Amino acid sequence: MTDTSARRCLPDDLEQALLVGRVWDAKVGGPSVVAVRGGMMHDITPAVQTVSDLLEADDPVALARTAPGIELGPVQEFMQRSIEAGASPHPQQHLLAPCDLQAVKACGVTFAVSLLERVIEEQARGKAEDAPRIRETVTALVGTDLSKVRPGSDAANRLKTLLMERGAWSQYMEVGLGPDAEVFTKAQPMSSVGFGAAVGLAHDSRWNNPEPEVVLAVNSRGRVVGAALGNDVNLRDIEGRSALLLGKAKDNNASCAIGPFIRLFDDRFDIDAVRQAELSLRIEGADDGFVLEGSSRMSEISRDPLELVAQTWGRHHQYPDGFMLFLGTMFSPIQDRDAAGAGFTHHLGDIVTISTPRLGALVNTVQLSTEIAPWSFGVRDLYRYLAGRGR
C-alpha cells in the first residue's frame, strides 16, 4: 500500500483518542470487542459482549476507559499486522467493522456537488460517456453553487418551482432541496467490512466510485455517541438507470466499509469536530498507476448531521440496537481514467484510502462482490459464539 503505514491510519492525537471496535481472532474463534486506550488495545469482551451494548451504556466513555480486559499490545503494531495480512484470504487476526448489531443507514444527496452529479447520472441513464454533455447542460440551467440554499426553505421552494418550469426537475432535486432527506438502508447488521478488507463491486457495473463519508454511531435513544469513517461504495450506472435500483446499486457483498474504529465523543472530540472535519480521498490503481485525490468538507453539508439523525430516528422509526449513519459526501469523481470523456470508474485492485486527522484512515482494496469471500457470520453465529465463549 503506497504511502500507507499503521501510524498514518490512526488519529493524529492517538494518545488522547478513545477508540472502540472489533477484531476477529482465530484463537478464540470469533469477534472480540476492543478498546484503544492511550495507544494500547484491550479485549474488553469479558465486560461488554457487543459494541451495541457498549454504546447503550449510560456512560460509554467511562465503560470503554475502565472495562477490564486482556491487553493485546500497541494498536500501531496490530494495525501494521492487519495491513500486511490484507492480501491473505484467512488472516488469523484482523480488524472488523467496528459496529455489530446496529442497522447501517445512509443519507444521500446531502451536498450540492453530489446533488448535481446525481441529476447527471439520472439524465445519462447510467451511460458514463453521456455525462460531460449533460453536465454542461444541467449546470447552465441551475448553476454550480447550491450550497447556500437550505433544503425546505422558501428559497429552495422557489428554485424548485423554477426548475419545474424549465423541465429540469429531478427526484434528486427533491431530496436535495425539499424538506425530507434521503435516508436508506446501506447494509445489514454484521455485513459491513473493516480496515484492510476488500470492498465489492457488482460484477456487471462499469461506472462506479468510492464515497468517502463520516459515519455517526447512534444508540437506541437517538444519542450520537461517536463517529467513524466509511466508504459507501457507489454504482453510478445501476442507480443512474433507475432510482428504484438503489438496493442493487448500494447493498452488495462487501459494498460497505466502516472503520478503522469508532471514536467515542468526549471532552476532546464531539459533534462539532464532525461538523468541521475535512475528509481526504486517495485512489491508487494497481494495474495502471492511476492516482486520484479529492476531499469532502463537512462544513459544506446542506443539512446538519443532527438533523439527519432526527430524520432517521424518532417516534416514526426506532432502532433497538442502535444504528450507524453515513452522512453523505460531496465527492463525485469526474476525472477521466480510461478514455477522454469517460470519467472515473474503478479498476479491480484499486487501493482506496479515506482519511481525516481526528479519525485516522480507512484503507480498502477493490474487488468484485462475487469474488470476495461470502458474508457468512451473522447475528445467530454471534450469539452462538458468545454463548460458548461465556462458558
Backbone torsions as a table, in degrees:
resi	resn	phi	psi	omega
1	MET	NA	112.4	-175.8
2	THR	-61.3	131.0	174.1
3	ASP	56.5	29.0	178.7
4	THR	-118.6	125.2	174.8
5	SER	-135.5	164.7	-178.5
6	ALA	-59.2	-42.0	-176.6
7	ARG	-65.6	-35.6	178.9
8	ARG	-67.8	-18.9	-177.0
9	CYS	-94.5	3.6	-179.9
10	LEU	-113.4	157.9	-180.0
11	PRO	-56.4	147.2	-178.3
12	ASP	-68.8	-19.6	175.6
13	ASP	-110.2	48.0	-173.3
14	LEU	-52.3	-39.4	-176.2
15	GLU	-62.6	-26.2	-179.5
16	GLN	-101.1	-15.9	-175.6
17	ALA	-76.3	140.1	175.0
18	LEU	-108.2	108.8	-173.7
19	LEU	-112.9	143.0	174.1
20	VAL	-132.9	152.6	-179.7
21	GLY	-173.8	-156.8	-178.4
22	ARG	-139.6	147.4	172.7
23	VAL	-128.6	149.0	170.5
24	TRP	-93.8	128.4	-179.0
25	ASP	-127.5	109.5	-178.2
26	ALA	-62.4	-24.6	-179.0
27	LYS	-66.6	-31.4	178.5
28	VAL	-103.6	-6.1	173.5
29	GLY	80.9	22.8	-179.6
30	GLY	177.3	-167.3	-177.0
31	PRO	-84.7	148.3	174.2
32	SER	-122.9	144.0	173.5
33	VAL	-83.3	131.1	-177.8
34	VAL	-125.8	152.0	172.9
35	ALA	-125.8	138.6	177.4
36	VAL	-106.4	117.0	-177.9
37	ARG	-122.9	119.0	178.4
38	GLY	57.1	31.6	177.6
39	GLY	87.4	-2.1	178.4
40	MET	-106.4	139.3	-179.3
41	MET	-96.8	136.2	-179.2
42	HIS	-128.2	132.8	172.2
43	ASP	-82.5	111.1	-176.7
44	ILE	-108.2	16.8	-179.9
45	THR	-55.6	-36.0	177.3
46	PRO	-58.0	-24.8	-178.1
47	ALA	-100.5	-29.6	-177.8
48	VAL	-147.4	115.3	-167.0
49	GLN	-79.9	-25.6	179.1
50	THR	-135.0	155.6	174.8
51	VAL	-64.0	-35.2	176.7
52	SER	-57.8	-43.8	177.4
53	ASP	-60.6	-42.8	-178.1
54	LEU	-61.3	-44.4	-177.1
55	LEU	-72.2	-17.7	177.3
56	GLU	-82.4	-12.3	-178.7
57	ALA	-60.9	151.8	177.4
58	ASP	-59.2	-34.8	179.6
59	ASP	-135.3	83.2	-178.5
60	PRO	-58.6	-34.4	-178.8
61	VAL	-63.5	-47.6	179.7
62	ALA	-62.9	-41.0	-179.7
63	LEU	-63.8	-45.5	-178.8
64	ALA	-66.1	-31.6	-179.0
65	ARG	-76.4	-30.3	-169.3
66	THR	-116.2	-11.2	-176.4
67	ALA	-58.8	130.2	178.2
68	PRO	-68.2	150.6	-179.8
69	GLY	-170.9	-166.1	-177.4
70	ILE	-109.2	124.0	-179.9
71	GLU	-72.8	129.5	-178.9
72	LEU	-102.1	-7.0	179.4
73	GLY	108.6	-177.1	-179.1
74	PRO	-61.8	133.3	-179.8
75	VAL	-63.1	-31.0	-179.4
76	GLN	-61.8	-41.6	178.6
77	GLU	-67.3	-39.5	-180.0
78	PHE	-65.4	-41.7	178.5
79	MET	-62.9	-41.0	179.5
80	GLN	-62.8	-40.4	177.1
81	ARG	-64.0	-36.2	178.8
82	SER	-66.0	-39.0	176.9
83	ILE	-62.3	-47.1	-177.4
84	GLU	-68.1	-27.9	-179.6
85	ALA	-86.1	-1.7	-174.0
86	GLY	-57.4	-32.8	-178.5
87	ALA	-83.4	-8.6	-178.0
88	SER	-81.5	133.3	179.5
89	PRO	-70.4	-20.7	-178.1
90	HIS	-139.7	64.8	178.1
91	PRO	-62.0	142.0	-175.9
92	GLN	-69.6	-31.6	-175.9
93	GLN	-148.1	119.7	-177.5
94	HIS	-154.4	160.8	178.7
95	LEU	-73.4	140.3	171.0
96	LEU	-104.9	172.1	169.0
97	ALA	-55.9	141.3	-174.1
98	PRO	-76.4	-0.2	176.8
99	CYS	-107.8	164.2	177.5
100	ASP	-136.4	-76.7	-174.4
101	LEU	-82.4	-8.6	-175.7
102	GLN	-68.2	143.9	166.8
103	ALA	-65.1	151.4	178.4
104	VAL	-116.0	108.2	-177.8
105	LYS	-110.4	160.9	-179.8
106	ALA	-145.2	145.5	175.8
107	CYS	-105.4	137.6	179.1
108	GLY	-115.1	158.3	173.5
109	VAL	56.6	49.8	-179.7
110	THR	-102.2	1.2	176.3
111	PHE	-129.3	146.6	-177.2
112	ALA	-60.5	-41.2	-178.0
113	VAL	-62.9	-46.0	-179.1
114	SER	-69.2	-28.6	175.4
115	LEU	-59.5	-49.3	180.0
116	LEU	-61.1	-40.3	-178.8
117	GLU	-67.6	-33.4	177.4
118	ARG	-67.3	-39.5	176.5
119	VAL	-61.9	-40.8	179.6
120	ILE	-64.5	-43.8	177.0
121	GLU	-57.0	-45.4	-178.4
122	GLU	-62.8	-45.5	-179.4
123	GLN	-65.6	-33.7	-178.6
124	ALA	-78.2	-10.8	-178.5
125	ARG	53.3	37.6	175.5
126	GLY	84.0	5.4	-178.7
127	LYS	-99.6	108.9	-175.8
128	ALA	-61.1	-33.9	-176.1
129	GLU	-66.8	-19.6	-179.9
130	ASP	-89.4	-9.1	-172.8
131	ALA	-62.9	-44.2	-177.2
132	PRO	-58.5	-43.5	-179.5
133	ARG	-64.1	-43.8	-178.8
134	ILE	-69.0	-36.8	178.2
135	ARG	-59.2	-42.4	179.3
136	GLU	-63.7	-41.3	-178.7
137	THR	-68.3	-45.3	-177.2
138	VAL	-66.1	-44.7	-178.7
139	THR	-67.1	-29.4	175.5
140	ALA	-65.4	-32.5	-178.7
141	LEU	-80.6	-45.8	-170.6
142	VAL	-110.7	-8.0	-176.0
143	GLY	80.4	-175.9	-177.6
144	THR	-114.9	-12.2	-176.6
145	ASP	-111.7	91.2	175.1
146	LEU	-102.3	5.9	-171.3
147	SER	-65.6	-22.5	-177.8
148	LYS	-92.6	1.2	178.3
149	VAL	-93.4	113.2	-178.1
150	ARG	-79.8	126.6	179.6
151	PRO	-54.5	135.4	178.2
152	GLY	83.1	-3.4	-178.2
153	SER	-81.6	170.2	176.8
154	ASP	-59.9	-39.9	179.1
155	ALA	-62.5	-40.8	178.7
156	ALA	-65.2	-39.6	178.9
157	ASN	-65.8	-37.3	176.9
158	ARG	-65.6	-41.2	177.8
159	LEU	-64.3	-39.2	177.9
160	LYS	-59.7	-45.6	179.3
161	THR	-61.7	-43.0	-179.9
162	LEU	-61.9	-44.0	-178.6
163	LEU	-66.5	-38.2	177.7
164	MET	-64.0	-39.9	178.8
165	GLU	-64.3	-31.6	-179.1
166	ARG	-90.5	1.7	179.7
167	GLY	72.2	21.8	-176.8
168	ALA	-108.8	10.2	-178.2
169	TRP	-70.1	151.5	-176.2
170	SER	-146.6	153.1	175.0
171	GLN	-60.8	-28.0	178.1
172	TYR	-73.8	-32.7	173.2
173	MET	-62.9	-34.4	-179.3
174	GLU	-60.3	-47.6	-178.2
175	VAL	-82.1	-20.6	178.1
176	GLY	-81.7	-29.6	-177.1
177	LEU	-116.7	-22.1	-177.0
178	GLY	-78.8	179.7	-175.4
179	PRO	-74.0	-22.7	-174.5
180	ASP	-102.8	126.8	177.4
181	ALA	-75.6	155.4	170.5
182	GLU	-82.8	118.1	176.2
183	VAL	-129.7	121.7	-177.3
184	PHE	-133.9	165.5	177.4
185	THR	-84.6	117.5	-178.4
186	LYS	-84.7	-41.7	-175.0
187	ALA	-155.4	161.0	178.7
188	GLN	-84.0	153.9	174.6
189	PRO	-53.5	136.1	177.7
190	MET	80.2	-0.5	-175.4
191	SER	-96.9	-14.5	-178.0
192	SER	-69.9	149.3	176.1
193	VAL	-103.2	165.6	-174.2
194	GLY	-117.9	-162.1	-177.8
195	PHE	-57.7	131.7	176.3
196	GLY	85.8	-12.0	-177.1
197	ALA	-80.5	164.7	172.1
198	ALA	-80.2	141.4	171.3
199	VAL	-105.3	151.0	-168.6
200	GLY	-110.4	139.2	170.8
201	LEU	-106.7	144.7	171.5
202	ALA	-62.4	141.1	-172.6
203	HIS	-64.9	-22.4	-176.5
204	ASP	-101.3	10.6	178.5
205	SER	-88.1	136.6	179.0
206	ARG	-121.7	-0.4	-179.9
207	TRP	-142.9	106.1	-171.7
208	ASN	-154.5	168.6	-178.4
209	ASN	-165.4	161.7	171.9
210	PRO	-79.4	160.0	172.5
211	GLU	-129.9	106.2	-179.5
212	PRO	-77.7	125.0	-174.7
213	GLU	-142.9	154.9	164.9
214	VAL	-84.0	138.2	179.7
215	VAL	-118.9	120.9	178.2
216	LEU	-85.4	140.9	172.3
217	ALA	-99.2	116.7	-173.7
218	VAL	-122.4	133.2	-179.1
219	ASN	-87.7	-177.7	-172.8
220	SER	-67.2	-16.0	179.5
221	ARG	-93.1	7.4	179.8
222	GLY	79.0	13.2	-179.5
223	ARG	-89.8	126.4	176.5
224	VAL	-79.5	120.1	-174.0
225	VAL	-114.8	-4.5	179.4
226	GLY	179.5	-176.5	-178.1
227	ALA	-150.3	154.5	177.8
228	ALA	-140.7	-179.5	172.6
229	LEU	-100.2	152.8	179.5
230	GLY	-145.6	152.9	171.5
231	ASN	-118.5	105.9	177.1
232	ASP	-88.8	80.1	-174.9
233	VAL	-52.2	131.1	-168.2
234	ASN	-123.6	129.7	177.3
235	LEU	-106.7	97.3	-171.4
236	ARG	-69.0	-35.7	-177.5
237	ASP	-69.5	-39.7	-176.4
238	ILE	-72.1	-47.5	177.3
239	GLU	-66.6	-33.5	179.8
240	GLY	-64.4	-29.8	177.3
241	ARG	-65.2	-38.5	178.4
242	SER	-168.0	133.0	176.5
243	ALA	-63.4	-19.8	177.5
244	LEU	-71.5	-9.2	175.4
245	LEU	-93.1	16.8	-177.9
246	LEU	-55.3	-42.5	179.6
247	GLY	-59.9	-44.4	178.3
248	LYS	-66.5	-34.7	-178.1
249	ALA	-74.9	-29.6	-169.2
250	LYS	-110.4	-27.8	-171.0
251	ASP	-118.9	92.6	177.0
252	ASN	-132.6	171.1	178.7
253	ASN	-55.0	122.0	176.1
254	ALA	63.2	25.6	-179.8
255	SER	-88.3	3.8	-179.9
256	CYS	-130.9	119.5	177.6
257	ALA	-118.4	136.3	178.8
258	ILE	-136.2	139.2	176.1
259	GLY	157.4	-162.3	-6.7
260	PRO	-70.1	-26.8	178.3
261	PHE	-139.0	167.2	164.3
262	ILE	-90.0	124.9	173.2
263	ARG	-92.1	119.6	-178.1
264	LEU	-73.2	145.0	176.0
265	PHE	-72.3	131.2	176.2
266	ASP	-148.4	-160.5	-176.4
267	ASP	-74.2	-5.4	179.4
268	ARG	-108.4	-17.8	-174.8
269	PHE	-147.4	122.7	-175.6
270	ASP	-147.6	-168.1	-175.6
271	ILE	-63.5	-29.1	177.7
272	ASP	-66.8	-32.4	175.7
273	ALA	-65.2	-35.3	175.7
274	VAL	-66.1	-44.6	-178.9
275	ARG	-60.4	-28.8	-176.8
276	GLN	-97.9	-0.3	-173.8
277	ALA	-69.4	146.9	170.4
278	GLU	-122.9	120.3	-178.7
279	LEU	-93.4	138.1	174.6
280	SER	-108.7	144.2	178.0
281	LEU	-126.4	135.0	174.4
282	ARG	-134.1	127.3	176.6
283	ILE	-116.9	125.9	-179.8
284	GLU	-119.6	121.3	179.6
285	GLY	-78.8	132.4	179.8
286	ALA	-81.4	-24.2	-174.2
287	ASP	-107.7	-12.4	-174.7
288	ASP	-135.0	2.8	179.4
289	GLY	70.0	10.0	-178.7
290	PHE	-67.1	139.1	175.4
291	VAL	-132.6	130.6	175.4
292	LEU	-128.9	133.7	177.2
293	GLU	-128.3	144.6	179.1
294	GLY	-157.0	178.5	-179.9
295	SER	-147.6	160.3	179.3
296	SER	-139.3	118.5	-175.4
297	ARG	-101.0	118.1	-177.8
298	MET	-63.5	-22.1	178.9
299	SER	-65.0	-16.0	-178.1
300	GLU	-98.8	7.8	179.3
301	ILE	-66.8	144.0	-174.9
302	SER	-85.2	-20.3	176.4
303	ARG	-126.1	135.0	-180.0
304	ASP	-61.0	143.3	178.9
305	PRO	-51.6	-38.8	-179.4
306	LEU	-71.3	-28.0	173.2
307	GLU	-65.8	-39.6	178.1
308	LEU	-65.1	-37.5	175.3
309	VAL	-62.3	-43.9	-178.1
310	ALA	-66.0	-31.0	177.3
311	GLN	-77.1	-17.2	-179.5
312	THR	-92.3	-42.9	-173.8
313	TRP	-119.1	144.1	175.9
314	GLY	161.3	-158.5	179.1
315	ARG	-63.6	-23.4	-178.3
316	HIS	-80.8	-20.7	-176.6
317	HIS	-161.9	126.2	179.3
318	GLN	-113.8	157.3	178.4
319	TYR	-134.4	92.2	-174.2
320	PRO	-59.1	-26.4	179.9
321	ASP	-103.0	9.3	-176.6
322	GLY	82.6	179.6	179.0
323	PHE	-153.2	156.7	171.9
324	MET	-104.4	133.5	-174.3
325	LEU	-124.3	110.1	171.6
326	PHE	-70.4	132.9	-173.6
327	LEU	-94.4	-1.1	-179.4
328	GLY	94.1	171.7	-175.9
329	THR	-141.3	152.8	171.8
330	MET	-97.2	1.4	-175.3
331	PHE	-91.6	117.4	173.2
332	SER	-133.3	100.4	-171.5
333	PRO	-69.4	130.3	177.7
334	ILE	-122.5	2.3	178.9
335	GLN	-63.4	129.0	-179.8
336	ASP	-65.7	141.8	178.4
337	ARG	-120.7	-58.9	-173.0
338	ASP	-93.2	-27.5	-178.6
339	ALA	-159.8	153.5	178.7
340	ALA	-59.7	128.6	179.3
341	GLY	83.7	-3.5	-177.4
342	ALA	-86.8	-12.5	-179.1
343	GLY	70.3	-163.8	-178.0
344	PHE	-99.6	141.5	164.7
345	THR	-148.4	155.7	-178.8
346	HIS	-68.5	150.7	161.3
347	HIS	-109.7	149.8	175.8
348	LEU	-62.4	140.0	-177.8
349	GLY	93.7	-7.9	176.2
350	ASP	-54.3	140.4	173.3
351	ILE	-104.0	122.2	-177.0
352	VAL	-110.1	123.8	178.0
353	THR	-120.9	120.5	177.4
354	ILE	-113.6	126.1	-172.7
355	SER	-146.3	155.6	169.7
356	THR	-157.0	143.0	-169.4
357	PRO	-55.5	-35.5	-173.7
358	ARG	-84.5	-13.4	-178.8
359	LEU	-117.2	-9.8	-179.7
360	GLY	90.7	-142.2	-176.9
361	ALA	-141.1	141.2	174.3
362	LEU	-108.0	120.1	-176.4
363	VAL	-119.6	129.7	179.7
364	ASN	-143.8	156.2	176.9
365	THR	-111.2	141.3	-173.9
366	VAL	-89.9	129.5	176.0
367	GLN	-141.6	-179.7	174.8
368	LEU	-82.7	140.2	177.0
369	SER	-58.1	-31.5	-179.0
370	THR	-75.4	-17.4	-177.6
371	GLU	-101.6	-14.7	177.0
372	ILE	-78.3	149.3	178.1
373	ALA	-52.6	133.4	-179.1
374	PRO	-60.0	149.1	172.5
375	TRP	-70.2	119.4	-173.6
376	SER	-131.2	-13.7	-176.7
377	PHE	-104.8	103.1	-176.0
378	GLY	-109.6	-163.6	-175.5
379	VAL	-64.0	-42.8	179.4
380	ARG	-62.0	-39.1	178.1
381	ASP	-64.5	-39.1	179.1
382	LEU	-62.7	-44.2	-179.4
383	TYR	-64.6	-41.8	178.2
384	ARG	-62.7	-42.8	-179.5
385	TYR	-63.2	-46.3	-178.4
386	LEU	-66.2	-35.5	177.4
387	ALA	-63.9	-40.8	178.6
388	GLY	-70.1	-37.6	-179.1
389	ARG	-68.0	-28.1	-178.3
390	GLY	-76.6	-11.8	-178.2
391	ARG	-82.6	NA	NA
